[in-house]
Amino acid sequence: MSDIVLKEVKKTSIGGQALIEGIMMKGPSKIATAVRKPDGEIEIKESEINPIFKHKFFKLPLIRGSFVLIDALINGVKELMYSAEFYGEDYEEDALDKFLKKVFKDKADTAIIYSSVALALAFSVVIFILGPTYLTNLLKNLISNSLLLNLTEGIVRVLLFVGYVYLVSKLEDIKRVFMYHGAEHKTIYCYEYGEELTVENVRKYSTLHPRCGTSFMINVMLISIIVFSFFGWPNPFLRLLIRLSMLPLIAGLSYELNRYVGRSTTDNIFTRIITYPGFLIQKITTLEPDDSMMEVAIAAMDKVIPRGGEDDRW
């Protein structure tokens, strides 16, 4: 099968995330996490979806993108911690985890999840939002045009992101996570094509999927170039405020774009242009899985497939 899927398929809302020796799948009403334990058995945990942001306001177009991202990060960290429990001897607690357990006691796990998400968001903002604007500002004496400055900032941002992903991909543990990431995408494709979920069927599909979080991230960076260009190149403090205040809008636009591509049943020049940058980066963040990884993905997927008339279409 080619890297880019051209055939019309069922567009499902089911998505997932690669974990430590496992995969989390999220369906319309359930979350299932399958982990390959050290003894080789697959452990499966199921839970009902309980959104953090339940008010209708958080589901409005453009508004929902930021809150969907936060919700996904919290659930992702929670399931990542669950998968790590099976490999406790290899994954030791850091100083922050020990501190939070001492302070919050029986609520320490919740505190660790929220603090991890907060730190991840802060890291992303500092490195990929503030860092590029600071580095580009060093060139303002050489580049006087504000549009060129914003374009340069965007290029620096994308290069930093791609460089970070590339370096991380060289770590052995991350390589296995990226292989599980590929298994997740292949399994979703197999379901979308209406085939029986078997390793043989899953194996033939692509590891690149348009609804991937990697595509969302690269879209955020590309859209930010356009949005930030409307504000010129003001002084550093005002530029910082603009960058931070525009992030929810940029995340919202990126989410709606991913959602559109995810729902589109036609292949055209517009959808190809939108998905192409994300697919390029997914060639780093997804790797071909082995059969045992596809078995884990199938086990998780099977638990969230809607039955009894429940709708999982976008």
PyMOL commands that set and color helices and strands:
alter all, ss='L'
color gray80, all
select helices_A, chain A and resi 56-59+64-87+95-137+146-169+172-192+199-203+213-229+236-263+269-285+291-304
alter helices_A, ss='H'
color red, helices_A
select strands_A, chain A and resi 15-19+22-26+30-36+42-48
alter strands_A, ss='S'
color yellow, strands_A
deselect
rebuild
show_as cartoon
